[in-house]
């Protein structure tokens, strides 16, 4: 079995040790090396170039953003940002995602030795997803195998039991539900910045750590003609507005008469995620039915596949981003496989499809 080679760049000796141990214990990963700063890392990596780089942001001699841009220009390689959850680092990490990083994983400000126990699954999943990612020119070698499925909760753990009072009503309002994960930050920017100010209301789940979604939404809001913001409980879904589920909480669509609004709730991980695309999509199927358009986009795994099928069964139009334009063709592939998506569509055509929703 070809193992995925990983190089860790972080100025914290504790983080380097902990992440190195984590990688060493994973049967499908190989530690290429560790370095306290990007310049030293470049010297080491020339001898054995990794498949994935785990990168901190604030480091001596060269910061992570400068290094990331250099790598993406000279030798595109999947990069996972491992950053602390401070306001400054959150903004910078979003810059890194814009510059081409595949994913971002939060590390604690205190108790770094507990990181191995508390966040190892998130980081390992991010590394394995990155190994499948398309960045720049095609990479050589065999991608790492997908992680073996583990027992997990379905959206029923969050959604209310079905009842006769939840029948859909005809309404003149239409809405769009988007679900995405790895590669989704750039994909969502492509879609939302292409929409005119008068567009259907949009609800979005992007797999992203807590605190990152507020900064992500604010950045998109500054770039888009539509309003984009992190969702809060009871926010109305209205034309010209996109609501992004907050990291660490589930978002559900609800209906009051002919109007739609969202609820933001705590709850267990669903399909190993919180927020979960399945939770959103299944709630949209119940509340909006044929009045919705569901689109599942780039990401690893199968979160959203069940929910998109329920949306389609309820009469909604459903689409999946095509393989050629995905960073990771996991979630859309599963949605098509399970009959949830009617057809595939290129990333560049999604905004036009949203514009056709009347």
N, C-alpha and C positions, 0 to 999 in steps of 0.2 A: 504494500500500500504506500503510495506517495503521500508523505506528510506535508502539511502546509508550513512553510518556514516563516517564523515571526521574529521581528526585531523590535525591541522595546527601548524607547528613548524618553528618559525622565530624569530630572536632576535629583530626585529623591532616591537615596539608596534603599530605603524601606520599600518604596513602590517597585523599584527594579527587582528587588529580591522576591517580593510577594507575587508579582505578575510572572516572573521567571518560574517560580515554583508551580503556579497555576498552569502555565503552558506545559511544563515538564510532565505534569500528571495527565494531560490530555493525550489519549492514544493516537489521535489524528493530527497533532500539532508537533512542530519541532522548533525549539528555541535556537535561532540563528545567532543571537547575541543581544547584549544590552549596552547602553551608553548614556552618560550623564548629559550630553548635549549633541546637537545635530552635526557639528563639524567632526567630532570624534566618530559619530555614527557613520558618516559618509565614508571615512577611511576604512572602517570595518566592513561595511556593506559592499564595497567594491570587490572584496574577495568572495563573498557569498551573498548575492542579492536576495532579500526575502520576498515572499509572496504577499505578506501583509506587514505593515508598520503600525505599532501602537505608539502614539505620540502625545506628549504633554505640550502645553502651550507656552508657559513662562519658564524659560531656561536661559542659562548663561551663553554668551558668545553669539548665539543665533536663536531668535524666538521661533516657536512652532509654525506660525503663519508664514514667515519668510521661507522656512525650510519646506513647508508644504508646497508653496508656489514653485519653488525651485525643482522639487521632485516631479510635480505634475507637468512642468515644462520639459525637463530633461529626460526623465524616465518614469512615466506614469505608473504608480503603484498604489493599490488600495491602502488607505490610511484610516485607522480608527483613533479618534481623539479621546484621550482619557483625562478629564479635567475636573477640578473641584467646582462645587456649586456656589460660587460667589457671583454677584451681579456682574462684575468686570469680566470674569472668566466665561460667564454665560454668553455675553455679547461677543467675546472673542471666539468662542467655540462656534457660534453661528457664522462668523466670518470664515472660519475654517471649513464648514460645510459648504458655504458658497464657493470657496476656492477649490473644492473637489474632494474633501474628506468624505468617506462613505458613511460614517456613523459617529456618534458621540456617546460615551459612557461616563457617568458621574462617579467620581471617587470622593470619599468623605474628607472633610477638612481635618477631622480628628480621628484617632483610632485607626490608622491606616493598616495595622496588622489584622484588623477584623475584616478588611476588604476582601481577603481571600475567601472568607466564609460568607460574607454578606452579598457580595456583588460578582462572585466568580462566574455564575451562570450567565449574567448579562454580558460580561466581557467576552467570555468564550463564544457565546452566540454571535456577538458582533464580529469577532474575528473570523468565525466560520462563514458568516454571511459575506464579509468583505472578500474572502477567498473566491467567492463566486461572482464578485462584482465586476462590471465592465467600467474601466476607467481609462481614458485616452485610447491608445492603440491596443489591439488584442494582446493579451498576455499569453506566454507560452506555458506549457505544463498542464498537468491534470488537476482540476479543482478538488478541494477537499470534499469528502462525502458529507451529505447533510447529516445533522445530528439525529440520533435515534429518537423516535417519538417517546414522550413520557406521559404518564397519566396527567390529565389536566381537566379543569372545569370548563363547561360550556356556558353560553350566555344565559341559560336558565338560572344560573346562580345570581344573576343581577336583575334580570327582567321579571316583572310581575307575572303571575300566572294568567293564562288567557281567560277572557270573560266575554260574555255576549255583548257587553256594553262597549267593546273596543272595535266594533264594526266600523269600517271606513265610510266616510261621507264624501259625496262629490264636492269639489271645491275648485274655485278658479285659480287658487294659488298653487304653484309648482315649486318643487325644491330639488336640490341635487345633494347626494351623499357621496363623499369621497373617502376612500380608505387607502392608506399607504404606509410604508415602513422604510426599509433601507433604500436610500436614493430619493426618498420622497420630498426632502426639503427643496432640492433643485427642481424636481418635477412639479411640485405645487407652485413654485415661483413661475415656472414656464406657463402653467395653465392660468393662474389667477391674474398675472400681469397682462394677459391677452384679453381679459374680459372687459367689456364696456361697463360704464357706471350702472346702466340699467340692465341687470342680469338677475336670474332666479336666485332665491336665497340658497345658501350652501352650508352644509354641516360637514365637518372634516375630523377624521381621526388620523393623526400622524404619530406613529410610535416614537416617543421622545421623552427624556427624563423630566421629572418635576422641575419647575422653574424655567426650563428652556422654552416652553410653549409660549409664555407671555412675551418674551423677547422676540421669538420667531414671528408671532402674530404682529407685533409692533413693526418689525422690519418689513413684512409684507404689506402692511397698511400704508407704509411710507412709499411703497413702489406701485401700488395698485390704484386703479380708478374706483374700484369697489371698496367698501369698508371691510377690514379684516381685524378680528380681535379674538382674544382668548375667551371662551364661553364661560358664562356664569349662570347659575340656576335661574330659570324663568326668562332668559333672554329670548326675545321674539326672533323667529326666522323670517326675515323680510327680504324683498328684492333689493339687490345691491349690497347685501351683507353676507360675509362668510364667518362662521363661528368655528374655532378650532378647539377641540377637547383639551382641557388642561392636563399636563403630564401628571400621572399618578392618580387620576380619577376617570371614571367612566362617564360618557355622555349619551343620553337617550333623547330621542325625539318624542314629543307628546303633542296632542291636539286638544284645542278648546274651541268647539264649534268649527268654524272654517279656518281658524288660525293655528299656526304651529309655533311651538316654543321648545326649548331644551331644558332638561334637568341634568344636573351634574352631581354624581353620587359617588360615595366610597363603595368598596366592594372587593371581592377577591380577584386575583388574576384570572382572566378568561382567555383561553388559547395562549396562555403564558404572557398575557399583556394586560396592562391597565394604563391608559384606555385601550379598549378592544374594538376593533372594526366590527366584529360579529355583534357585539352589544349594540352599537349604533345602527348597523344595517337591519338587524332584526326588529329593533324598535321602529325604524322607518317603515318596514314592511307592515307593521301593525297600525301605525298612526297615519301613514300617507298612502300606502298601497299604490294604485296606478298613477297617482299624482307626483311620483318621484322618479328620478333618474339615479341609478347607482353605478358608480365607477370604481373599480378596484385597480390600484396602480402598483408600481414597483415595490418589491419587498420580499424578504425570505419567509418561508413558512406557509401557513394556510389560514391565518386569521382573516376573516371576512368571507371565506368561501361559502360557509353555511348560511350566513346572513344574506349574501347576495342571491343565493338560490331562493330564500324565502321572499326576498323583494320581487324576484322574477315571478314566482308563483302567485304573488299578490297583485300582479298586473303591472309592475314597474318595468321601465326599460332598464337594461343592465348592459354594461360594457366592461371590457378588460383591456388594460394597456398592453400593446403588443410586445413580443419578445425583443425585437430589434431596438426598441427605445427604452427598455427597462434596464436599470442598473443591476437589479437581481430579479430574474423571472421566476419567482416562486409563488407569491400570492395570486397573481393573474392566472398562472398556469393551473393552479388548483381550482380556481373559480370556474374556468372553462371545462376542466376535467369533470367537475361535479354538476355541470349543467347550469351554473349560476349566471354566467355571462352569455349574452346572445351572440356576441362576436368580439373580435379584437380590434383595437384602434391605436394608431400611432399617437405618441404624446402630443405632437404638434397639432393634431386634429381634435383634441379633447375640448378645447375652449369653443370651437365651432359647434360641436355637438351640444354643449351646454346652452349655447345661444339659440339653438333650435327648439328648446324646451318652452312650450307655450301652453 
